[in-house]
């Protein structure tokens, strides 16, 4: 379909596809097998100004928004989701800073993120606080000189690799969710260390680590927004970032569809390529319909986010839920079309199948996000009454 991209958007999409095919494709199997963080690819993305895409021009960026970021994520995910999410997580880490940071904070940190000199990460999840982010226990006690952090964060994407972390912690335990705040923490801060690197089903090139804070003193000027805004920061962050997960899912599904079509043309059974079989044709047709529908929804929501619309919770959840469900369905069907070889590591489709599952889980499970959509529907009905 024609999505009427601007010249700059076409360049971003084309350049990212070239990087994905020429630099990521030759090493994706090795990165997955070794569970190795793709530093060389991150350097290439930095050298080609891809980290500038989501940073405003006044902080040495290209001034793009959610839509441009989705274009990059989609093209990288078409080849390797592990690489894509390593890139995307840096945007996630600085989005709170872009939305709520002071001018001094932005000028101090954003140029380094734009140049790729520093990767960023966002840390909210804990062992007792997954979808229920209000259940966090990490504390940030206000003391002389700043805030003293204590606690543990779990499943942090880019953990251990990033240089800059946005951490959600309780500055007032008596106020529950309203006592949470967002705080910037630099990697080399005393009292800040890392636990084990998780071994995952998919996106293995991505680093997922535990963050440990033991009397970690962070300067008072590192708080983002005001005390007590952490819960709002997190909710607004995910509203704007979920289209990115949708883009990851779309790219992944697109890659699986292309691989399935190519295999169906080459695989001979009963004297003919299996693409001549109606059963296979219908599977491929349904896959193509689902991918295009998911892309249309993700692009529309990303553009809505960039429009400055105040409440995009419902649309953002829809994009993430629909696209991730499509990614799981399309990769499952692609494995089926490949048959026995699709189950083998010699072919990329089993990796895509493994990578797809996480898109239904992180940044809000699809079950929880269906609750979000239903809640918005209930509010809308109430307003009409």
DOTOR-970181 format. One record per atom (N, C-alpha, C): residue in three letters; x, y, z. Coordinates in steps of 0.1 Angstrom, whole numbers, plus 5000, padded with zeros to 4 digits. Each point is the difference from the previous one (the first is absolute). Last residue first. Example, Ala and Ser with C-alpha at 12.3 -4.5 7.8 and 13.67 -1.06 7.14 Angstrom:
ser512849785071 ser500950115000 ser499250115008 ala500349434999 ala499150125000 ala500950125000 
***
This chain:
unk476150875275 unk498850005008 unk499850135008 unk503949934974 unk498850014991 unk498750015008 unk504049925023 unk500050134995 unk498850034991 unk501049565015 unk499550085011 unk499850154996 unk501949694969 unk498649985002 unk499450095011 unk504650014994 unk499450064989 unk498549985001 unk502749785031 unk500050155003 unk499250074989 unk500749544995 unk499150035010 unk499950155003 unk503349854970 unk498649994994 unk498950035010 unk504549995015 unk499750124992 unk498749994993 unk501349625024 unk499850115009 unk499750134993 unk501249624975 unk498749995005 unk499750115010 unk504349974984 unk499150034989 unk498650005005 unk503349855030 unk500150154997 unk499050044990 unk500349545008 unk499350075011 unk500150154998 unk502549754971 unk498549984997 unk499250075011 unk504549975008 unk499750114990 unk498649994995 unk501749655028 unk499950135008 unk499650114990 unk500949594980 unk498849995008 unk499750135008 unk504049964974 unk498850024992 unk498749995008 unk504550155025 unk499549884993 unk498750034992 unk503950355012 unk498649975003 unk499649884993 unk504450144995 unk499350134999 unk498549985002 unk502149544988 unk500650125006 unk499350124997 unk498349574983 unk500350005015 unk500450135005 unk499349854953 unk498749985007 unk500150025015 unk503850004972 unk499250124997 unk498650005006 unk503249635003 unk500250115010 unk499250124997 unk500149624970 unk499249985013 unk500150125009 unk502549944957 unk498750065000 unk499350005013 unk504349794991 unk500150145002 unk498650075001 unk500549544988 unk500450025014 unk499950155004 unk499249884955 unk499049955008 unk500350025015 unk503350114969 unk498950105000 unk498849955008 unk503649704996 unk500450125008 unk498950105000 unk499449634972 unk499849965014 unk500550115010 unk500650064953 unk498650015004 unk499849965014 unk504249994972 unk499750125009 unk498650005006 unk503249564987 unk499150094993 unk499550115010 unk502849655014 unk500750044988 unk499150104992 unk498649785041 unk500750135002 unk500850044987 unk495349705002 unk501549985001 unk500650145001 unk495349904991 unk500349975014 unk501550005003 unk498250054956 unk499750125007 unk500349995015 unk500449634969 unk501250095001 unk499750135007 unk496449684994 unk501049965009 unk501250095001 unk496150254978 unk500049865004 unk501149965009 unk498550434978 unk501349954998 unk500049855003 unk496150235007 unk500249994986 unk501449954997 unk498850075045 unk499249894994 unk500249994985 unk502050365023 unk500649875004 unk499349884994 unk498050424994 unk501249994992 unk500849875004 unk496250115025 unk499649954987 unk501249994991 unk500750195042 unk499649865002 unk499649944986 unk501150455001 unk501249925001 unk499649855003 unk496450314997 unk500849994987 unk501249925001 unk497450095039 unk499349924991 unk500849984987 unk501850285033 unk499949865005 unk499349914990 unk500050464990 unk501449955000 unk500149855004 unk495950245005 unk500349974986 unk501449944999 unk498850165041 unk499249884998 unk500249954985 unk501950415012 unk500749895007 unk499349864998 unk498050414984 unk501249964992 unk500749895006 unk496150165022 unk499749944987 unk501349964993 unk500550225042 unk499349875001 unk499849934987 unk501950445001 unk500949905006 unk499349865001 unk497450374985 unk501149984991 unk500949895005 unk496550145028 unk499549934989 unk501149964990 unk501050285037 unk499849865004 unk499549924989 unk500450464992 unk501349945002 unk499949855004 unk496050254997 unk500649974987 unk501349945001 unk498050135040 unk499249904993 unk500649964987 unk501950355025 unk500249885007 unk499349884993 unk500750504992 unk500249904990 unk500149865006 unk498950565010 unk499749865006 unk500049904989 unk501250464990 unk500249995015 unk499849865005 unk502050174951 unk498749975006 unk500249965015 unk503350134965 unk499950075013 unk498649975006 unk502149834958 unk499150124998 unk499950085013 unk502449584996 unk500850124996 unk499150124998 unk497949595011 unk500950045011 unk500850124996 unk497549824966 unk499150065010 unk500850045013 unk502249764966 unk499750134996 unk499150085009 unk500849555009 unk501350075001 unk499850154996 unk496449704993 unk500150045014 unk501350085002 unk499249834957 unk499050105003 unk500150055015 unk502849654984 unk500450134994 unk499050115004 unk499049565014 unk501250055007 unk500450134994 unk496549784978 unk499650045014 unk501250065007 unk500849814958 unk499150124998 unk499650065014 unk502549594998 unk500850124997 unk499250124999 unk497749605007 unk500850045012 unk500850124997 unk497749814964 unk499150065009 unk500750055013 unk502549754968 unk499650144995 unk499150075009 unk501149555011 unk501250095001 unk499750144996 unk496749674995 unk500250035014 unk501150105002 unk499149834956 unk498950085005 unk500350055014 unk502949684982 unk500250134994 unk498950105004 unk499649555015 unk501250065006 unk500250144995 unk496749744979 unk499550055014 unk501250075007 unk501049804959 unk499150114998 unk499650065013 unk502549605000 unk500850124997 unk499250124998 unk497749595008 unk500850045011 unk500850134998 unk497749814964 unk499150075009 unk500750045013 unk502449754968 unk499750144995 unk499150075009 unk501049555009 unk501150095003 unk499750144995 unk496849674990 unk500150015015 unk501250105004 unk499449894954 unk499050105005 unk500150015015 unk504149864968 unk499049945007 unk499150105007 unk504050104976 unk498949984991 unk498849935007 unk504250105021 unk499250124999 unk498949984990 unk503349675008 unk498949995009 unk499150135000 unk502749794957 unk500350085012 unk498850015009 unk500449564971 unk499750144998 unk500550085012 unk500049514996 unk500350044987 unk499950154997 unk499249775042 unk499049954991 unk500350064986 unk502750285030 unk499349885006 unk498949964989 unk504450385008 unk499249924991 unk499549885007 unk501950535012 unk499849865005 unk499149924991 unk501150474993 unk501149914997 unk499849865004 unk496950375007 unk500350004986 unk501049894996 unk498850085046 unk498949934993 unk500250004984 unk503150235028 unk500149865002 unk498949934992 unk499950475001 unk501249954992 unk500249855001 unk496550205025 unk499850014986 unk501149944992 unk500650055046 unk499149894997 unk499650004985 unk502850345017 unk500749875001 unk499149894996 unk498150435004 unk500949994988 unk500749875000 unk497350085037 unk499249984988 unk500949994988 unk502050105041 unk499649865000 unk499149974987 unk501550445008 unk501149924997 unk499649854999 unk496850315014 unk500350024986 unk501249914996 unk498750015045 unk499049924992 unk500350024985 unk502750255030 unk500249855002 unk499149924991 unk499350465001 unk501349974993 unk500349855001 unk496350165025 unk499850014986 unk501249964992 unk500450035046 unk499249884997 unk499750004985 unk502250375018 unk500949895001 unk499249874995 unk497650395004 unk500950014988 unk501049885000 unk497150065037 unk499349964989 unk500850004987 unk501950165038 unk499949855002 unk499249954988 unk500350465002 unk501349944997 unk500049855001 unk496250255014 unk500049994985 unk501449944996 unk499550105046 unk499449874995 unk499949994985 unk501650405026 unk500949904996 unk499449874995 unk497650385019 unk500750054988 unk501049894994 unk497449925039 unk499050044990 unk500750044987 unk502649905038 unk499549884993 unk499050044990 unk501650355027 unk501149944992 unk499549884992 unk497150205031 unk500250084988 unk501149954991 unk499449795042 unk498849984992 unk500150084986 unk503550065032 unk500049874995 unk498849974991 unk500350425023 unk501149994990 unk500049864993 unk497150065036 unk499550074988 unk501049994989 unk501349845042 unk499049914994 unk499450064987 unk503350255025 unk500549884994 unk499049914993 unk499950445026 unk499549994987 unk500449874993 unk501250175046 unk498649944999 unk499549994986 unk503850355008 unk499849885008 unk498549964999 unk501750264958 unk499950035015 unk499949875007 unk502550054952 unk498750065004 unk500050045015 unk503749694994 unk499350044988 unk498650055003 unk505049975028 unk498649965000 unk499350064987 unk504650085014 unk499849894990 unk498549955000 unk502250335030 unk499650064987 unk499749894989 unk501649905045 unk498650045000 unk499650064986 unk503949625004 unk499850145003 unk498550044999 unk501649515016 unk499750074987 unk499850155003 unk502049525025 unk499750145002 unk499950074986 unk499449495022 unk500550064988 unk499650155000 unk499549575030 unk500450145005 unk500750074988 unk498949604981 unk500349985014 unk500650135005 unk497349754955 unk500450135006 unk500249975015 unk499749714950 unk500150005014 unk500450135006 unk497849734953 unk500750125005 unk499950005015 unk499749614958 unk499550055013 unk500850125004 unk499349844947 unk500749985013 unk499250065011 unk500449874944 unk498950025010 unk500649975013 unk501550104945 unk500549985014 unk498850035010 unk500149834945 unk499650115010 unk500549965014 unk500249694964 unk501150104999 unk499850125009 unk496749654997 unk501249965008 unk501250104998 unk494849934989 unk500850135000 unk501349985008 unk496949605011 unk500350074988 unk500750135003 unk499449685035 unk499549924989 unk500350074986 unk503350115043 unk498650024995 unk499649904989 unk503450145045 unk500149914988 unk498549994995 unk502550415031 unk499049904998 unk500249924987 unk503650245033 unk499450034987 unk499049884998 unk501450185050 unk500249914989 unk499450044987 unk500850395035 unk499949865003 unk500249914987 unk501950525014 unk499249914992 unk500049865004 unk500750535024 unk500749894994 unk499049914992 unk500950495032 unk499249954989 unk500849884993 unk501850275035 unk498949935006 unk499049944989 unk503250404985 unk500349915011 unk498749955006 unk500350164949 unk499650055013 unk500349905011 unk500449974950 unk501249995009 unk499750065013 unk496750004964 unk500549875002 unk501049995011 unk496250385002 unk501149964991 unk500649875004 unk494950215007 unk501149955007 unk501149964989 unk495050305009 unk501149964991 unk501249955008 unk494550005012 unk501350055004 unk501049954990 unk494350055014 unk501049964990 unk501350075002 unk495849855037 unk500750104992 unk500949944990 unk495549895037 unk501149954991 unk500650124992 unk496149985032 unk501350035006 unk501249964991 unk495349924991 unk500250144999 unk501350055007 unk498549545001 unk500450044986 unk500350154999 unk499849895049 unk499849904990 unk500550044986 unk500450235044 unk499050054990 unk499849904989 unk503249975037 unk498750005006 unk498950044990 unk504849974991 unk499449875000 unk498650015006 unk503350344973 unk499150005012 unk499249885000 unk503250044968 unk500650115008 unk499150025012 unk500949584964 unk499150065009 unk500750115008 unk501149844948 unk500249965014 unk499150085009 unk501949894945 unk498750035008 unk500249955014 unk503750144960 unk499649915010 unk498850055007 unk503350064954 unk498950065007 unk499449905009 unk505250034979 unk498849925004 unk499050105006 unk505049954969 unk499050095006 unk498749935003 unk503849804978 unk500750095009 unk499150095008 unk499549474977 unk499650144999 unk500950085010 unk500249534999 unk500750054988 unk499750165000 unk498249745035 unk501449975000 unk500750054988 unk494949944994 unk500750005013 unk501449964999 unk496550034965 unk501250084999 unk500750015014 unk495249875007 unk500649994987 unk501150104998 unk498049755045 unk500350134994 unk500749994987 unk498149695037 unk499649994986 unk500250144993 unk499850065052 unk500149874993 unk499750024985 unk501850285048 unk499150004988 unk500349884992 unk500750175055 unk500449924988 unk499050014989 unk501950315048 unk499049904994 unk500649934987 unk500950505025 unk500149875005 unk498949914994 unk502450554998 unk499349894994 unk500349865006 unk500250555013 unk500749885003 unk499149884995 unk500650564987 unk499149895003 unk500849875002 unk501850525008 unk499249944989 unk499149895005 unk502950325026 unk500849974988 unk499249934989 unk498449945049 unk500950114997 unk500849974987 unk495649735002 unk501050035010 unk500850124996 unk495449674986 unk500650134999 unk500950035012 unk498649524977 unk499850085012 unk500850134998 unk497949594970 unk501050114998 unk499750105011 unk498849444987 unk499850135007 unk501150104996 unk497249514983 unk501350075000 unk499850145005 unk496449684992 unk500550025013 unk501450075001 unk495149934967 unk501450015001 unk500450025014 unk495549954978 unk500549925011 unk501550005002 unk497350214964 unk499850075013 unk500549935012 unk499849824955 unk501250095002 unk499950085013 unk498049564977 unk499550085011 unk501250095005 unk500849694966 unk498950084995 unk499550105010 unk503649805020 unk500249994986 unk498950094993 unk502249915050 unk499350114992 unk500349984986 unk502049735035 unk498650015005 unk499250114992 unk504649924990 unk499449865002 unk498650005004 unk501550434973 unk500649935011 unk499349865001 unk500550464963 unk499549865004 unk500849955011 unk501050424978 unk498950015009 unk499649865005 unk503850304968 unk499949905010 unk498850025009 unk502750134949 unk498950045009 unk499849885010 unk504350214967 unk499149895004 unk499050055009 unk504350164961 unk499250025012 unk499149885002 unk505150144975 unk498749944999 unk499250025013 unk504250304976 unk499449935012 unk498749944996 unk502650184967 unk501049995009 unk499549935013 unk497550144960 unk500349865002 unk501149985010 unk497950424985 unk501249964993 unk500349855001 unk496350205023 unk499850024986 unk501249954991 unk500250005048 unk499149894995 unk499850024985 unk502550335021 unk500749885000 unk499249884996 unk497950435003 unk501049994989 unk500849875000 unk496850085036 unk499549964987 unk501050004989 unk500950135049 unk499949864996 unk499649974985 unk500550455021 unk501149925006 unk500049864994 unk496650314989 unk501350054994 unk501149915005 unk495849935019 unk499949964986 unk501450044993 unk499350125045 unk500149864999 unk500149964985 unk499250455010 unk501449965004 unk500249854998 unk495750184994 unk500850044989 unk501549955002 unk496349715024 unk500350155000 unk500950024988 unk496449595000 unk501350045005 unk500250154999 unk496249704984 unk499950075013 unk501350065006 unk499349774956 unk498750055003 unk500050095012 unk504049784984 unk499550094989 unk498750075005 unk501849675028 unk500850125000 unk499550104990 unk498149575001 unk499650095012 unk500750135001 unk501449704965 unk498750064998 unk499550085012 unk504149724996 unk500150155000 unk498650064998 unk500749525000 unk500650055012 unk500050155001 unk498349774961 unk499149985012 unk500750065012 unk502649984962 unk498950104998 unk499150005012 unk503249674998 unk500650125003 unk499050124999 unk498749564988 unk500050025014 unk500750135004 unk499949844955 unk498850075004 unk500050035015 unk503649754980 unk500050144995 unk498850075006 unk500349555009 unk501250065006 unk500150154996 unk496749734980 unk499650045013 unk501250065008 unk500849834956 unk499050115000 unk499750055014 unk502749624994 unk500750124997 unk499150125000 unk498049585006 unk500950035011 unk500850124998 unk497149844966 unk499350075011 unk500950035012 unk501049924946 unk500449955013 unk499350095011 unk498850024952 unk501249915000 unk500349945013 unk496450304995 unk499849914988 unk501249904999 unk500150365032 unk499349885004 unk499749904989 unk502050434991 unk500949925007 unk499449865004 unk497250324980 unk501049954990 unk501049915007 unk496750215027 unk499449914991 unk501149934991 unk501350365028 unk499749885008 unk499549894991 unk500550434982 unk501349945002 unk499849865007 unk496250264993 unk500549964987 unk501449935002 unk497950205038 unk499349874996 unk500549954986 unk501450425016 unk500649905008 unk499549864996 unk498150384980 unk501349974995 unk500749895008 unk495850145017 unk499949944986 unk501349974994 unk499850245042 unk499649865001 unk500049924987 unk502650444994 unk499249965012 unk499749855000 unk504150394981 unk498949914997 unk499249965012 unk504150294993 unk498650065003 unk498949914996 unk505049965001 unk499450034987 unk498650055001 unk504150085038 unk499249894994 unk499550044986 unk502450265036 unk500949934991 unk499349884993 unk497850315030 unk501049925008 unk500849914991 unk496750294982 unk500750095009 unk500949925010 unk497149784968 unk501150074994 unk500850085010 unk497349575018 unk499750134994 unk501250074994 unk499449465003 unk500550115009 unk499750134993 unk499549544982 unk498950035010 unk500450115009 unk503049864964 unk498650004994 unk499050055010 unk504849915006 unk499550145000 unk498650014996 unk502549595001 unk499650045013 unk499550155001 unk501749814959 unk498749955003 unk499550035015 unk504250114971 unk499150105006 unk498649945003 unk504249784984 unk499050044989 unk498950095006 unk503449835028 unk500750064990 unk499150054988 unk498249745036 unk500450145005 unk500750074989 unk498849564991 unk498850085001 unk500350155005 unk503549684999 unk499650034987 unk498850095000 unk501449845041 unk500950104995 unk499750044986 unk497549655019 unk499750135007 unk500950114995 unk500949564986 unk498950064993 unk499550135006 unk503549775021 unk500550054987 unk498850064992 unk499149805042 unk500750135001 unk500450054987 unk496649635019 unk500550044987 unk500750144999 unk499549575038 unk499550144998 unk500650064987 unk499349475010 unk501050105000 unk499450144997 unk498949495002 unk499350095009 unk500950125003 unk500749614970 unk501050045010 unk499350095011 unk497549854962 unk500549885006 unk500950045012 unk498150354975 unk499049935007 unk500649885007 unk502850254972 unk499650085012 unk499049935008 unk501249804960 unk501149995010 unk499750085012 unk497050024964 unk500049865006 unk501049995010 unk499850404975 unk498949995009 unk500049865007 unk503150224966 unk500449975014 unk498849965009 unk499750144952 unk501149905001 unk500449955014 unk496450344993 unk499749874995 unk501249905001 unk500550475011 unk499349925010 unk499849864995 unk502050334971 unk500849995012 unk499449905011 unk498050094956 unk501449994997 unk500949985013 unk495150055000 unk500349904991 unk501549974998 unk498450365029 unk499449875004 unk500549884991 unk501050454988 unk500849965011 unk499649865005 unk497450194966 unk501449974995 unk500849955011 unk495850165011 unk499949874994 unk501449964994 unk499650425019 unk499949905011 unk499949864993 unk500050374972 unk501349995006 unk500049895010 unk495950124980 unk500949934990 unk501449985007 unk496850245025 unk499549864998 unk501049924991 unk500750475007 unk500249925013 unk499749854998 unk499150294964 unk501449985002 unk500349925012 unk495650134992 unk500449904990 unk501549975002 unk498350355026 unk499549875005 unk500449884990 unk500950454987 unk500949965011 unk499649865006 unk497350194966 unk501349964995 unk500949965011 unk494949935011 unk500850114995 unk501349954995 unk495649694999 unk501250045008 unk500650124994 unk495749714991 unk500350154998 unk501150055010 unk498049544992 unk499850075013 unk500550145000 unk498349564966 unk500750135000 unk499750075013 unk500149454992 unk499250125000 unk500950125000 
***
